[in-house]
């Protein structure tokens, strides 16, 4: 009979592995989204400098970005939503004020704030959009530098994560029967479960520390 700790440990390990892959993809997607919004801001500024009105400029950029990859398509749809929620040319309405306060939507937040700043202060929207594009590029470069600097700590975390397996393998090679003990006895299954739980706690702690470093 397989100890109950063995299947539980397997489930926890699989879930944690899936979460690690998901977190990595989320970080990649965030950088891609910021890059697309920076491009959109720069394109809007170019349209405005060419003489287009704000509404027309945003529509042109949305049309140009639509039909490309999924990220650009999402930006295009949000730009169209932004345009459709404006009551008249260049006059933001309540939804833009809401979008300007969304901390988890960096690109859309920046565009909405730029439009609101221009509307309330009279600063040409083209200038504000150029500054917005530069700011988003700076955020992107900061994230890339931070990710590069965290490559070492993430590698160390992965190495430490596999050290218990090395210990089990060494015990097995020395004839201690580590694998049989962990997989076939109640005490071994319990110790396996405790070990997996402690490792997950360590990974979560490392993930929290790295998330704080990225947020700085």
N, C-alpha and C positions, 0 to 999 in steps of 0.2 A: 504493500500500500504506500502510495506516494504521500509524504508529509504535506499538510496543508500549506506550509510556508513556501514550498517550491513553486506551485502555480501562482500564488500571490506575488512572489518575488519576480516571476517572469512577466506578469501583467504590469507591475510597477516599472520594471526596466523598459518594457516596450513603450509604455505611455511616456516615460521620461525621454526616451530616444526620439519619439515623434515630436514631442514638444521642442526639443533642441533643434531639430530640423525646421520646424515651423518658425521658431524665433529667428533663425538665420534668414529664412525667406522673407520674413517681415522686415528685417533690417535692410535687405536688398531692395524690397519694394518701396520702403520709405525714401531711400536715396533716389530711386528712379522717379518717384512722384515729385520730389523737390526739384530734380533736374528738369522735368517736364514743365512744372510751373514757372521755373526761372526762364525757360525758353519762351513760354507763353507771354510772360511779362515783357520780355525783350521784343517779341514780335508785335505786341500791342503798342509799345512805345514807338516802334518804327512806323506802324500804321498811322498813329496820331501825328507824328512828325511829318508824314506825307500828306496830311491834311484831312484825314478821315475823322468823322465824329466818334466819340467814345463808343456809342452803341454799335456803329458800323465796324469800327476797328475790332471790337471783341468778336463780332459775328464772323468777320473775315478770318480771324485767327482760329476760331472754333472750326470753321469750314476747312482750313488748311490742316489742322491737326486731326480732324476726323478721318476715319478710314485707315489710320496707321496702325500701330500696335495697340494693345489693350490699354496701356497706361495713357497714351495720347488720346485714345478714344474717351477714357474717363474724364480727362481734363476738358476735352471738347464739350462733353455733355454738361459738365458743371459750368463752363463758360456760357453755354446757351441758357442754362437755368438762371444764371446771374443776369443775363440780358433780359430774359422774359420777366424777371421780377422788378425791373426798373419801370417806373411809371412814365418817365419821359427821358429824353436824351440827356445823359450825364447826371441824372438826379437819382442817387441811390435811395432805396426805400428800406423798410424795416428788415427784410431778410438779410440784406448786406450788413446791417448793424449786428445781426445775430452771427453771421459768418465771421465777422471780424473778431469775435470773442471765442472762437473755437481753437483751443490749444492743440488738439489732435489733428487738425487739418492745416498744416503749416502753410502750404502753397495757397489754398483758397483763402485762408485768413489774411495772408499778405496782400493778395489782389484786392480783397474787399476793403481792407484798411487803406490801401492806396487810393481807391476810388473815393472813399469817405473823406480822407484828408484833403484831396483835391477839391471835392465839393464844398467842404466847410471852410477851407482857407483861401481858395482861389488860386492855389499854385497849379500851374499847368499839369494836366494829368500825365502827359508824356514824360515830364521830368520825374514825377513821382514813380511812374512805372519803371523808368530806367534805374532809379534808386532801389526799387523793389527787386528788380532782376539781379542787381549787384548784391543785395543783401541775401537773396536766396542762394546765389552762387557761393557766397561766403559761408552760409550755413552748410551747404553741401560739402565744401572743401573741409570744413571743420569736422563734419561727420566722418569723412574719408580718412582724415588724419587720426581721428580718435579710434576708428576701427583698425587702422594699421598699428597703432600703439598698443591696442588690446590683443593683437594676434598672439603675442608671447604669453600673456596670462591665460588666454583661452587654450593654447596648446598645453600649458602646464596643468590646467584643470583636466584636460582629456587624459594626460599621462597619469595623473593621480587617480583618475577614475578607474583606470585599468590595472593599477597596482594590486588591488585585492585578487584579481584574476591570476596575476603572476604568482602571488603567494600560494593560491590553491594549486596552480600547475606545479610549482616547486614541491609542495607537499606530496602531490600525486607521484611525481617523478622519483621521490625518495622512498616511496612505498608506504606512505602514511595513510593512503586511502581517503584523501580529502574529499574527492568527488562523491565517493560512495557514502561517506559520512553525511555530507550536506544533502544528498538527494534521497537517501533511503532511511534515515533515522529522524525521529520527531525532534530531538535536540538539534540535530544538524539543520533541519528545515527551519526551526525557530531562529537559529543563529544566522542562517542565510537571509531570512526575512529582516531581521534586525540590521544586518549589514547593508542590505539594499536600501532600507529606510534611511539609515544614517548617511549613505552615499547620496541619496536624493536630497536630503537636507543640506549636505555640503554643496551640491550643485546649485540648489536654489539660492543659497547664501552667496555663492560666487556670481550667479546671474544677477542678483540684486546689487552687488557691489559694482559690477560692470555697467548695469543700467544707470546707476548714479553717475558713473564716470562719463557715460555718453551724454547724459542730461546736462552736465556742467557747461 
